[in-house]
Amino acid sequence: MSEPDPRRRVPRTDAVLTDPRLAAATERLGAAAVKDAVVAAQARARRGELAPEQVADAAVAGLPERATTLRPVLNATGVVVHTNLGRAPLSAAAVEAVAAASGYGDVEFDLATGARARRGRGALEALAAAVPDAEQVLVVNNGAAALVLATTALAAGREVLVSRGEMVEIGDGFRLPDLIASTGARLREVGTTNRTHLRDYADAVGPDTGCVLKVHPSNFRVEGFTSSVEVDALATLGVPVVADVGSGLLAPDPLLPDEPDAATALRAGAALVTCSGDKLLGGPQAGLVLGRADVVERLRRHPLQRALRVDKLTLAALEATLRGPVPPVRAALTVDTRARTEALAAALGVPVVPHAGAVGGGGAPGQELPGWAVALDAHLAGPLRLRGVVGRVLEGRLLLDLRAVPASSDAQVLEAVRACTS
């Protein structure tokens, strides 16, 4: 007699799901993800790739690590605010705050009186304390949203004056003219690409002017025969000045002397300053609006504000970033990684090379952050990415810069490289 078909011995799905490991995984990952792992293991058994009694073990091994497809990575590129890798990593304090806010909370409720309260009051108070020059503050869901809300509230159906040299593309193909046009405002260019003067703005100001927009030209610099108009001069024109400082620097920083900041722009006379929360501030994605009380209040009461407001998790993370310890982005700007880099290079038997890091995310364009990197064969870039380590390929070499890698993760980098070279 012939042996029975081993495929008949493949256990049923409901039988495999009784395995305690898979039952526990269902609570953590959800029934669909666990069932998919079981079905995949059963298919392998039917193809003869594993024995029927190995199905449960194979299903456990095939489970995803978490219920999201987003994978954490180590940023070894040397670019601190890396947009493709999620920009600013949150501090431990901000992560803890997000966890605390993930359930029910008093985001819009006064526990003392039992009455409705101002939404996100803790985060707003922390932001106001961080920038005392702002009479009032507001938080929306990203930097572009802050700019859209400002131009909509101040200039819908009217003109927004902007220098031709500040007509920037903000990423992924989105351009400032398109963004402003979407608000119903009309963008009016003044000056030229390399030189704009106060008289260019003055000649254009009229009854139909809603605001003057001053944009930080992030990600590039124009050098040579150039001129631009600062906020203090624009503030003399008699119309509101909106200064988009972009990178989220709230106050002057000696490390970044050429980077515009919110406090300076407000003191210079800007009616509004807009910027991002997930760049140099080092917090969650958010659009920060700071300025004169009457102007910010116009934005707060505008119907569009409701569509752009942030959720409780963002508010919690932003407050913790503002009140808590130095966030990882700020620490990475000044960290000295030479000893760590030399230790990694010695363990791998590869050279250490000088490497200029960058702020990234549109912050301090052109400014280098001197540092170090280990140099590996460029062909390792792909395998290392699949193991969660992202480096920089430059001049035929893969450079791993530890500037934005937590010191506690150095061993993980070493293990990943060894696994790819063994």
C-alpha positions as CSV (number, residue, x, y, z in Angstrom):
1,M,0.0,0.0,0.0
2,S,1.2,3.5,-0.8
3,E,1.9,6.0,2.0
4,P,-1.0,8.5,2.5
5,D,-0.5,11.9,1.1
6,P,1.3,13.9,3.8
7,R,-0.7,17.0,2.8
8,R,-3.7,15.3,4.5
9,R,-1.9,15.6,7.8
10,V,-1.5,19.4,7.6
11,P,-3.4,20.6,10.7
12,R,-6.6,22.6,10.3
13,T,-6.4,26.4,10.9
14,D,-8.6,26.3,14.0
15,A,-6.4,23.6,15.5
16,V,-3.2,25.6,14.9
17,L,-4.8,28.7,16.4
18,T,-5.2,26.9,19.7
19,D,-1.5,27.0,20.2
20,P,-0.9,29.3,23.2
21,R,1.7,31.4,21.4
22,L,-0.6,32.1,18.6
23,A,-3.5,32.9,20.9
24,A,-1.4,35.4,22.7
25,A,-0.3,36.9,19.4
26,T,-3.9,37.4,18.4
27,E,-4.4,39.7,21.4
28,R,-1.3,41.7,20.4
29,L,-1.4,41.7,16.6
30,G,-5.1,40.9,15.7
31,A,-6.8,37.8,14.4
32,A,-6.2,38.6,10.7
33,A,-2.4,38.9,11.0
34,V,-2.1,35.7,13.0
35,K,-4.4,33.8,10.6
36,D,-2.3,35.0,7.6
37,A,0.8,33.6,9.3
38,V,-0.9,30.2,9.9
39,V,-2.2,30.0,6.3
40,A,1.3,30.8,5.0
41,A,2.8,28.0,7.1
42,Q,0.1,25.5,6.0
43,A,0.9,26.3,2.4
44,R,4.6,25.6,3.0
45,A,3.7,22.2,4.6
46,R,1.5,21.3,1.6
47,R,4.4,22.1,-0.7
48,G,6.6,19.7,1.3
49,E,8.8,22.5,2.6
50,L,8.2,21.5,6.2
51,A,6.6,18.7,8.2
52,P,2.9,19.1,9.2
53,E,3.9,19.1,12.9
54,Q,6.1,22.1,12.3
55,V,3.2,24.3,11.1
56,A,2.6,26.0,14.4
57,D,6.3,26.8,14.9
58,A,6.5,28.2,11.4
59,A,3.4,30.3,12.0
60,V,5.0,31.8,15.1
61,A,8.2,32.5,13.3
62,G,6.3,34.2,10.5
63,L,4.4,36.6,12.7
64,P,5.1,40.3,12.2
65,E,6.9,42.1,15.0
66,R,4.1,44.6,15.4
67,A,0.6,45.5,14.0
68,T,2.0,48.3,11.8
69,T,4.0,47.9,8.6
70,L,6.2,50.8,9.6
71,R,9.6,49.6,10.5
72,P,12.0,51.4,12.9
73,V,15.4,52.1,11.4
74,L,18.7,53.5,12.6
75,N,19.6,56.7,10.9
76,A,23.3,56.4,10.1
77,T,23.2,58.9,7.2
78,G,24.6,61.9,9.2
79,V,21.4,63.9,8.3
80,V,19.8,64.7,11.6
81,V,16.3,65.7,10.4
82,H,15.8,63.2,7.7
83,T,12.4,63.6,6.1
84,N,12.3,60.2,4.4
85,L,13.0,58.6,7.8
86,G,10.3,60.5,9.7
87,R,12.2,63.7,10.6
88,A,12.6,64.2,14.3
89,P,12.8,61.2,16.6
90,L,10.8,61.8,19.7
91,S,12.4,62.0,23.1
92,A,11.7,59.4,25.7
93,A,9.6,62.0,27.6
94,A,7.5,62.6,24.5
95,V,7.0,58.9,23.9
96,E,5.9,58.5,27.4
97,A,3.5,61.4,27.0
98,V,2.0,59.9,23.8
99,A,1.4,56.6,25.7
100,A,-0.3,58.5,28.6
101,A,-2.5,60.3,26.1
102,S,-3.4,57.2,24.1
103,G,-6.5,56.4,26.2
104,Y,-9.1,58.7,27.6
105,G,-7.7,62.0,28.9
106,D,-8.5,65.6,29.8
107,V,-7.5,67.0,26.4
108,E,-10.6,69.2,26.4
109,F,-12.0,68.7,29.9
110,D,-11.5,70.4,33.2
111,L,-11.3,67.7,35.9
112,A,-11.8,70.3,38.7
113,T,-15.1,71.8,37.4
114,G,-16.3,69.0,35.1
115,A,-16.8,71.6,32.4
116,R,-15.3,71.8,28.8
117,A,-11.8,73.3,28.7
118,R,-9.6,74.8,26.1
119,R,-8.2,72.0,23.9
120,G,-4.5,71.3,24.4
121,R,-4.1,74.1,26.9
122,G,-0.9,72.5,28.4
123,A,0.8,72.3,25.0
124,L,-0.2,75.9,24.2
125,E,1.0,77.2,27.5
126,A,4.3,75.4,27.0
127,L,4.7,76.9,23.5
128,A,3.8,80.4,24.7
129,A,6.4,80.1,27.5
130,A,9.0,79.0,25.0
131,V,8.4,82.1,22.9
132,P,7.5,85.0,25.2
133,D,7.5,87.4,22.3
134,A,4.3,85.8,21.0
135,E,1.1,87.3,22.3
136,Q,-0.8,84.2,21.3
137,V,-0.1,80.8,19.8
138,L,-1.9,78.1,17.9
139,V,-1.0,74.6,16.8
140,V,-2.2,72.9,13.6
141,N,-1.2,69.6,11.9
142,N,2.0,70.6,10.0
143,G,4.0,73.5,8.7
144,A,2.2,73.8,5.4
145,A,-1.1,73.8,7.2
146,A,0.0,76.7,9.3
147,L,0.9,78.7,6.2
148,V,-2.3,77.7,4.4
149,L,-4.4,78.8,7.4
150,A,-2.5,82.1,7.7
151,T,-2.9,83.1,4.1
152,T,-6.6,81.9,4.0
153,A,-7.6,83.9,7.1
154,L,-5.7,87.0,6.0
155,A,-5.8,87.1,2.2
156,A,-8.5,84.8,0.7
157,G,-9.7,86.6,-2.4
158,R,-6.9,89.1,-2.0
159,E,-3.2,89.3,-2.8
160,V,-0.2,87.8,-1.0
161,L,3.1,89.6,-1.8
162,V,6.2,87.4,-2.0
163,S,9.7,87.8,-3.4
164,R,10.4,85.8,-6.5
165,G,13.5,84.5,-4.8
166,E,11.4,82.9,-2.2
167,M,9.1,80.9,-4.4
168,V,10.2,77.6,-3.1
169,E,9.2,74.0,-3.6
170,I,8.6,72.5,-0.2
171,G,9.0,68.8,-1.0
172,D,7.4,66.0,-3.0
173,G,6.7,68.4,-5.8
174,F,4.5,70.8,-3.7
175,R,5.3,74.4,-4.6
176,L,4.6,77.6,-2.7
177,P,2.5,79.2,-5.6
178,D,0.2,76.1,-5.7
179,L,-0.2,76.0,-2.0
180,I,-1.1,79.7,-1.8
181,A,-3.4,79.4,-4.8
182,S,-5.3,76.6,-3.1
183,T,-6.4,79.1,-0.4
184,G,-8.2,81.4,-2.8
185,A,-5.5,84.1,-2.5
186,R,-3.7,85.5,-5.4
187,L,0.1,85.3,-5.2
188,R,1.9,88.5,-6.5
189,E,5.6,88.2,-7.1
190,V,7.9,91.1,-6.5
191,G,11.5,91.6,-7.2
192,T,13.7,89.1,-9.1
193,T,15.2,85.7,-8.4
194,N,18.4,87.1,-6.9
195,R,17.6,90.6,-5.8
196,T,14.4,92.1,-4.1
197,H,14.3,95.5,-2.5
198,L,11.8,97.2,-0.1
199,R,10.6,99.4,-2.9
200,D,9.5,96.3,-4.9
201,Y,7.1,95.5,-2.0
202,A,6.1,99.1,-1.5
203,D,5.2,99.6,-5.1
204,A,3.0,96.5,-5.0
205,V,1.1,97.2,-1.7
206,G,-2.4,98.4,-2.2
207,P,-6.0,98.1,-1.0
208,D,-6.1,94.5,-2.2
209,T,-3.0,93.4,-0.3
210,G,-3.9,90.8,2.4
211,C,-0.4,90.2,3.7
212,V,3.3,90.1,2.9
213,L,4.9,86.6,3.0
214,K,8.5,86.2,4.0
215,V,9.7,82.7,3.3
216,H,12.9,81.0,4.5
217,P,14.4,79.5,1.4
218,S,15.1,76.2,2.9
219,N,17.2,73.5,1.2
220,F,19.1,76.0,-1.0
221,R,21.2,79.2,-0.9
222,V,21.5,81.9,-3.5
223,E,25.0,83.4,-3.4
224,G,26.7,86.3,-5.2
225,F,24.9,89.4,-6.4
226,T,21.9,89.1,-4.1
227,S,19.7,91.1,-1.8
228,S,16.5,90.4,0.2
229,V,14.3,92.4,2.6
230,E,14.3,91.6,6.3
231,V,11.1,91.4,8.4
232,D,11.8,94.7,10.3
233,A,11.7,96.6,6.9
234,L,8.7,94.7,5.7
235,A,6.8,95.6,8.9
236,T,6.9,99.3,7.9
237,L,4.6,98.7,4.9
238,G,1.4,98.8,6.9
239,V,0.1,95.3,6.1
240,P,0.5,92.1,8.2
241,V,3.8,90.3,7.6
242,V,3.7,86.5,7.8
243,A,7.2,85.0,8.3
244,D,7.6,81.4,7.5
245,V,10.8,80.4,9.3
246,G,10.3,76.7,8.4
247,S,12.7,74.7,10.5
248,G,11.1,75.4,13.9
249,L,14.0,77.3,15.6
250,L,12.2,79.2,18.3
251,A,15.1,81.4,19.5
252,P,18.6,82.3,18.2
253,D,21.1,79.5,18.3
254,P,24.9,80.2,18.1
255,L,25.4,76.9,16.4
256,L,23.1,78.0,13.6
257,P,23.8,81.7,13.2
258,D,22.2,82.0,9.8
259,E,19.0,80.2,10.6
260,P,16.0,82.4,11.1
261,D,14.1,82.0,14.4
262,A,10.6,82.8,15.6
263,A,11.5,85.1,18.5
264,T,13.7,87.4,16.3
265,A,11.0,87.6,13.6
266,L,8.3,88.6,16.1
267,R,10.5,91.2,17.7
268,A,11.2,92.6,14.2
269,G,7.5,93.2,13.7
270,A,6.1,90.0,12.1
271,A,2.3,89.7,12.7
272,L,2.6,85.9,12.4
273,V,5.4,83.4,12.4
274,T,4.8,79.9,11.1
275,C,7.1,76.9,11.4
276,S,7.3,73.1,11.9
277,G,7.4,71.2,15.1
278,D,9.2,68.1,13.8
279,K,12.4,69.7,12.6
280,L,14.8,71.7,14.8
281,L,12.4,71.8,17.7
282,G,12.7,68.0,17.7
283,G,9.0,67.2,18.4
284,P,6.1,65.7,16.6
285,Q,4.7,66.7,13.2
286,A,2.9,70.0,13.9
287,G,2.5,73.5,12.5
288,L,3.3,76.2,15.0
289,V,1.6,79.6,14.7
290,L,2.9,82.5,16.9
291,G,2.1,86.2,16.7
292,R,-0.1,89.1,17.6
293,A,-3.1,88.2,19.6
294,D,-5.6,89.7,17.2
295,V,-4.1,88.0,14.2
296,V,-3.7,84.6,15.8
297,E,-7.3,84.8,17.0
298,R,-8.5,85.4,13.4
299,L,-6.8,82.1,12.5
300,R,-8.2,80.3,15.5
301,R,-11.8,81.3,14.8
302,H,-11.5,80.6,11.0
303,P,-13.6,77.5,10.0
304,L,-10.5,75.9,8.3
305,Q,-8.8,75.7,11.6
306,R,-11.1,72.9,12.7
307,A,-10.0,70.8,9.7
308,L,-6.3,71.4,10.5
309,R,-6.3,70.9,14.3
310,V,-4.0,68.4,15.9
311,D,-4.9,65.3,17.8
312,K,-4.3,64.6,21.5
313,L,-1.2,62.5,20.8
314,T,0.5,65.4,19.0
315,L,-0.4,67.8,21.8
316,A,1.0,65.5,24.4
317,A,4.3,64.9,22.5
318,L,4.6,68.6,21.7
319,E,4.2,69.6,25.4
320,A,6.7,67.0,26.5
321,T,9.2,68.2,23.9
322,L,8.9,71.8,25.1
323,R,8.9,71.1,28.8
324,G,11.1,68.0,28.9
325,P,14.8,67.2,28.4
326,V,16.9,68.0,25.4
327,P,15.3,66.1,22.5
328,P,17.4,63.8,20.3
329,V,17.6,66.3,17.4
330,R,19.2,69.0,19.5
331,A,21.6,66.5,21.1
332,A,22.6,65.1,17.7
333,L,23.6,68.6,16.4
334,T,26.5,68.8,18.9
335,V,27.4,65.2,19.7
336,D,31.0,64.0,19.4
337,T,30.9,60.5,18.0
338,R,34.6,60.0,17.3
339,A,35.3,57.5,20.1
340,R,32.1,55.5,19.2
341,T,33.0,55.5,15.5
342,E,36.6,54.3,16.2
343,A,35.3,51.5,18.4
344,L,32.9,50.4,15.7
345,A,35.6,50.6,13.0
346,A,38.0,48.6,15.2
347,A,35.4,45.9,15.7
348,L,34.8,45.6,12.0
349,G,38.4,46.1,10.8
350,V,37.4,49.1,8.6
351,P,38.7,52.7,8.4
352,V,37.3,55.8,10.0
353,V,36.9,58.8,7.7
354,P,35.9,62.4,8.2
355,H,32.2,63.0,7.3
356,A,30.2,66.2,7.1
357,G,26.7,65.7,8.5
358,A,23.8,68.0,7.9
359,V,20.8,69.5,9.8
360,G,18.4,68.4,7.1
361,G,14.6,69.0,6.8
362,G,15.2,72.5,5.3
363,G,17.2,73.7,8.3
364,A,20.5,75.6,7.9
365,P,21.0,74.8,4.2
366,G,24.6,74.4,3.3
367,Q,25.9,74.3,6.9
368,E,28.0,71.3,7.6
369,L,28.3,69.4,10.9
370,P,31.8,68.0,11.0
371,G,32.0,64.4,12.2
372,W,33.1,60.9,11.4
373,A,31.9,57.7,9.8
374,V,33.0,54.2,9.2
375,A,33.6,53.3,5.5
376,L,32.3,50.0,4.1
377,D,31.8,48.5,0.7
378,A,28.9,50.2,-1.1
379,H,27.3,46.8,-1.9
380,L,26.4,46.5,1.8
381,A,23.9,49.4,1.6
382,G,21.0,47.3,0.5
383,P,21.4,44.4,2.9
384,L,21.9,46.8,5.8
385,R,18.8,48.7,5.0
386,L,16.8,45.4,5.2
387,R,18.3,45.0,8.6
388,G,17.2,48.5,9.7
389,V,20.4,50.4,9.3
390,V,20.4,53.2,6.7
391,G,23.7,54.8,5.7
392,R,25.0,57.1,3.0
393,V,26.6,55.9,-0.3
394,L,29.2,58.4,-1.3
395,E,32.0,58.1,-3.9
396,G,31.6,54.3,-4.1
397,R,31.6,53.7,-0.3
398,L,28.9,53.2,2.3
399,L,29.4,55.6,5.1
400,L,27.8,54.9,8.5
401,D,27.7,58.1,10.6
402,L,26.6,57.6,14.2
403,R,25.6,61.2,14.8
404,A,21.9,60.5,14.8
405,V,22.2,56.9,16.2
406,P,21.6,56.5,19.9
407,A,24.8,55.3,21.7
408,S,22.7,52.4,23.0
409,S,22.2,51.2,19.4
410,D,25.9,50.9,18.5
411,A,25.8,47.2,19.2
412,Q,22.8,46.8,16.9
413,V,24.8,48.5,14.1
414,L,27.7,46.2,14.7
415,E,25.6,43.1,14.7
416,A,23.8,44.2,11.5
417,V,27.1,44.7,9.6
418,R,28.5,41.4,10.8
419,A,25.4,39.6,9.7
420,C,25.7,41.1,6.2
421,T,29.4,40.3,5.9
422,S,29.5,36.8,7.4
